[in-house]
Amino acid sequence: MAPSCPCGSGLPLDQCCRPALDDPRRAETAVALMRSRYTANVLGQWNHLWATWHPRTRPNVVDSTGIEWTGLTILATEDGHPGDTTGVVEFRATYRSGGHDDVLHEVSRFQRRAGRWMYVDGDVD
């Protein structure tokens, strides 16, 4: 049986986030890119996070070693469809770090650049 996608969609990884992990242009919506970025965190695929972060805002190094991501819930989306140029995804991600469970709540902004979605930045609370 194929492994379930870590993003929580209920689909097998190969039918959900794997195509976008292999080629970020395959994320057709902002929420699909958000899910693939979460999955990249789970799988330790830092290159995907860096490659899908807008060059204007991305750090020099992307790495969340030491964090075990345990769940993703998409709370809301605004725009971010195939024909849009911007999108917003609100999500809650649970994780474990240093023996403690915690929650990241973020409203992320995405922009289509050169025909593909890029993470720009987000508001965290």
Stockholm file with secondary structure:
# STOCKHOLM 1.0

chainA/1-125         MAPSCPCGSGLPLDQCCRPALDDPRRAETAVALMRSRYTANVLGQWNHLWATWHPRTRPNVVDSTGIEWTGLTILATEDGHPGDTTGVVEFRATYRSGGHDDVLHEVSRFQRRAGRWMYVDGDVD
#=GR chainA/1-125 SS CCCBCTTSSSSBGGGTTHHHHHCGGGCCSHHHHHHHHHHHHHHTCHHHHHHTBCTTTCCSCCCCTTEEEEEEEEEEEEECSTTCSEEEEEEEEEEEETTEEEEEEEEEEEEEETTEEEEEEEEEC
#=GC SS_cons         CCCBCTTSSSSBGGGTTHHHHHCGGGCCSHHHHHHHHHHHHHHTCHHHHHHTBCTTTCCSCCCCTTEEEEEEEEEEEEECSTTCSEEEEEEEEEEEETTEEEEEEEEEEEEEETTEEEEEEEEEC
//
